Amino acid sequence: MLQFIDTLMRGGAERVVVELATRLGRERLDPAVACFRQEAYADELAAAGRRVHIVPKRRAFDVGLLLRLRRLLRRERVAVVHTHDLQSATYGLLAGKLARVPVILTVHGLGIFRQRRSAWLLPKLGCWLRRVVFVGHWLQRVAAEQFGLRPRRPVVIHNGVDIERFRPGPPEPELRAELGLEATALVVGTVGNLRPVKDYPTLLRAFALARSRVASVALVLVGDGSERPALEGLARDLGLGASVRFAGARDDVSRLLRAFDVFALSSRTEGISMALLEAMATGLPAVVTETGGNPEVAVAGATAALAPVGDHERLAEALAALLADPQRRRAWGEAARRRVEADFSLDGMVRAYEALYAELVRR
């Protein structure tokens, strides 16, 4: 079973690829991954003993890549190709047709529709792909209504999180000192690449307002990216000083989450946010923007508060109210954990994909 994705840099869709490749039952499936170039997760997969095939794309439409993919499918006796991007779906579908191998696509979010070719290409691909998987019901609806993607046999499989790795627990005693946080400070935390779509300027402005209403509170941003210098400058301009910590890219997110009191997500759009699921599995209440799959994951008034996109005042109100109410934080965090266990576990996601692969092979 070959998963095919454009790149293996760190991100939500790429994390799903890694989890599937490492957790699918080897007694029935032999998972491998193909991508256009070597990236961070390629090394992780290789270290875990999973085969990673690098198939370079050298021009706008690379016929040689198509032929190399067909040879790969035949040589490795691939039974199913699972794609995750527009380019991988296009080349994967054509190579699959030549090699008589079924091809499926998972749509992880609206990002796939931002490419200029998507408006006319994706609806056509949807008719030829054996299955199109959406990570959320909201995404299936928006894809049909706004972009005309109406596959013949759509499937919804939610992203899942490792509920054993991400679980409630006390923070390590030295962690707050490591992050430069006061022992008694309440901590608002967020995890994600520092990119424009995450809209961290709105979060910083919201935190500045909430900080004026709640004593002894800190903000920790876990992740890195092109926006970091601008965000650090904005934090200085807002007078936030030592109350904001830029923790950078980390491999110990499950450890860091246990040091947070509230999780915040200010994104302009989201698919099914892996960061939000990991925070909920850790038992954290959340304040998130009302966009994309966030309302499908976070239950307003039960596990999280939802605020309009780009509205730092409403985001600040929600943060301040939650920080001031320890009983609500505890109740929402417990409900968040239960919700992930019931509907968004990694085991559940893997079983759903295994069942889909098995159905395709039987057919």
N, C-alpha and C positions, 0 to 999 in steps of 0.2 A: 504494500500500500504506500503510494508516494504522495506526500504533501509537497505542493509547489507554491512558492511565495516569492515575490520580487526581491525582498531583502530580509535579512535576519538581524537587523539592528534592534535595539531594545524598544519594545512597545507592546500594546495590548494584544493585537492580532498575532504578533510574533510569539508572545508568551503562550498563546493557545496552541500554536504549532509545536512549540517545545513540549508542552504538557502532554499533548496527544502522542507525539513521537516517543516519549519516554514512558508513558503509562499504558498504552494499548497492550492488550494481552498477547504476549509473544507466541503462545501456543497456537493461536489461530491467525495472527497477523504478523507480518514482518515489516515494521514501519521504517521508511526512509524519507529524507527531505531533499528537495532540490531548490536552488535559488540562483539568482544572477551573479552574485558576488559574495565573497567571504565577509562575514560580519561577526559581531560579538557572540550571538547565540549559536553560530556555526561551530565555534570552538567548544561551547558547552555541550552541544549535541555529540560532537566527536568524542569528548571526554566521557560521555555516558555510554559510548559504544554504539551510537546510532550513525548510520551512513549518511553523509551529506554530499550531494552531487552539486558541484559548481558548474553552471552552464552559462557562460558569459554571453551577454547580448551586445553585439558590436555595431548595430545600425538600427535605423528607425523601424524597418521591418526586416528581420533577420531570418532569411530562408534557411541559412546554415544552422541556426539555432533550432528551427523547427525539425530539421532532419536529424540533428543530434538528439533531440528529445525523443523522436520516434525510435531511434536506435536504443536509447536508454530504456524506454518502456519495454521493448522486445527483449533486450539483453537481460534485464532484471525480472522479466516475467511479471510485470506490474498488473494487478487486477483492478485497481481503482486509483484514479488521480484526483486528489483533493486540492483545489486551488483557493487562493485567498486574496487575490488582487485582480485588477483589470487586465494587466499584461500577462500574468501567469494564467488567468482564465482563457485568454485569447490563444496563446501558444499551446497551453495544455489541451484545450478543446480540439484544435487542429491536429496536434500530434496524436491525441487520443482517437480521433476519427481514423487517421492513417493506420494506427496500431490496433484498432478495434477494442479500445479500452474505455469504459465509462468514466466520465469526468463530472465532478461536482464543484460548486463554488460556495464558499461562505462569505456573506456580506457582513462585515464587521461594523460598519457605520456609514455615515453620509460622505466620508472622505473619498470613497470610490467614485462618487458622482461628480466630484469637482473637476475631474479631467475633461478637457474639451471633447474628447471622443466618446465619453460615456453616454451622452444624450442619445446618440443613435446606435452605439455598439452594444451597450448592456442589454437593452430589450431584445436584440437579436440573439445575443448569447443565451439569454434566459430561455429562449424557445428550444435551443439545441442542447443545452446542458442537461444531464440526466436528473440532477436535483439542484435547486438553489436553496441554501440554508441561510436564514436570517437569525441574528443573535437576539432579536427581540420582536415582539408583535408590532410595536410602534414602527420599527424599521421596515417591516414588510408592508405596512400600510402606507408609509410615506414614499417608499420606493415605487409603489403602484400609482399613487395619486399624483405625485410630482414628477416622476421620472419615467413612468410607463413600463417599469419592470414588473411584468406579471407572468412569472414562470408557470409552466403547466402543473408542476407538482412542488409547490413551496413547502419548506419545512422550517419550523422554529426550534432552535436548540440554544438555550441560554448559555452564556459563558459560565464557567464554574471556578471555584476557588478551593484550594487545599485547606479543609477545615481542621486538619491536624496541625499543620504548620502555622496557620493563622487562627489563634484561639485566645480568649481572654486570659489575662494573668498579670501579676504585678511587674512593673518595669525593673530592670536590673538596677541595683543601687548606684552603680557608677555611671549609668547612662546620662542622667541629667547633668552631672558634672562634665561629662564628655561633650555634651552639647552646649555647655555654658549656661544652663538654666538654673534658676533659683529652686531650692528644694520644695518650696511651697507654692510656686507659680502654677496657675492653670495653663495648659498648653493646647493651643489650636494647631493642628497639623494638617498638611496636605502632601500628596505624593503625585508626581507627574513630570514629564518633560517640560522644561521652561520654554514653551512655545506660545505664539499669539493665541491659538485656539483655547488655551487654558485660561486666558484672561486674568492672569495674576495681578495686573494693576488694580482691577476691581476688588480683588481679595485684600490687597494691601490697604486700599482706601477704607474698605469695610472694617478691617482690623484696627486701623487708626481710630475710627469712630467708636468701635466696641471697647477699645482700650481706655478711652476717656470715661467710660461708664462702669468698667469692671476693674478692680484693683488687682495688681500682680498677675498679669497675663502675658504669655509669649506666643509667638507664631514661628513654626518650623516648616520650612519648605524643603522637601526631599526631592531631588532631581536636578538635572542640569540641562543646559541648552543655550541657544543663541540669544535669548532674552535676558540672561542673567545680569549682564552689566547694567542694562536699562532698569531692571527691577531693583538692583542694589542702589542705583541712583535715586529712584523714586522713594525707596524706604528712607534714605537720608533726607530727602526733601520733605517727607512727611514727619520727620523728627522721631522716627521709630527707634533709632539707635540700636541698643543691645537687646531690645525686645523681639527682634526678628533674627532668625538664624537660617542661613542658606547652607543646608547640610550636604549639598551636592548629590551626585549619583551614588547610590548605596546598594550593596548586596544583602543587607540585613534589615530589610523593610519590616519584616514580621517583628523583629526586636524593637525597632523604633516606634511602631504603632502602639505598643504597650505603654509608651511614655506619654501618649496623647490623652487628652480629656475629651476633645471634640475633633471630628474630622470635617474638613471644609473642602468644597469643590466648586470653583467659580467658572467652569468651562462654558464657552459659547455653545458648544454642541458636544455630545457624547454618544457613543454606541451603548454598549453595556459595560460600564467602567469597571475594569479589573481592580483599580485602586479603591473604588467605593466598596466593592464586594469584599476585598481584603480587610478594609476598615470595619465593615459590619461583622465579618467573621470574628474579628478581634474584640467585638463587643462595644464598639464605639458608636455613640449617637452622631448624627451628621447634620450639617447645613450645606445644601447643594442647590445649584441652579435648576430651574424647572425647564429642562431641555432634553431632547433625545430620549435615551433610555433611563434617565435618572428617576422619573416618576414611576417607571415600571419596576425598578429595583427598590427604591426608598419609599416607604409608606409615609405620606405626610401626616404629621401629628401622632405617629406611632413609633417610627424609627428615625425620622428626620424632619427638619423644617426645610421647605422649598422656597426659593426666592427668584424673582424674575432675572433673566440674563442681563448683566451689565448694570444692575441697580445696587450700588454699593451701600446705600442707606438701608434698604430692606435686608440686605445680607448682614449688615451690622446689627440691626435690630434682632434678627434671629440668633446671631452669635451671642450677643449680650444676654438675651433672655435665657439661652441654654447654659451659658457659663454661670449664671446666677442661680441656677436651679439644680442642685446635685441629685435630688430625687428623680427629676425628669431625665437627667443624663443616664442615671442607672437603669431606669425602666426602659428607655428607648434603646440603650445598648444591649440589654438582655433580649428585647424583641428583635433587634437587628440580627443577633447571633442565631436565634431560632429561625428567622426567615431564610438566612443563607443555608442553614442545615437542611431545610425543607425543600428549597427550590433552586439553589445556586451552588450546589456542591460540585467539586471537581469530579468525583466519582460518578455523579449523575450525568455530567456532560460527556465523560468518556464512554459510559454505557450507551448513551443516545447515539453517539457517532459510530460505535461498534455495531449497533443494531442497523444503522443506515448502510454501513459498508457491507454487512452480511446480506442485507436485502438486495443490494446492487449485484453482488457476486452471484447470488442464487438466480437472479433474473438473467 
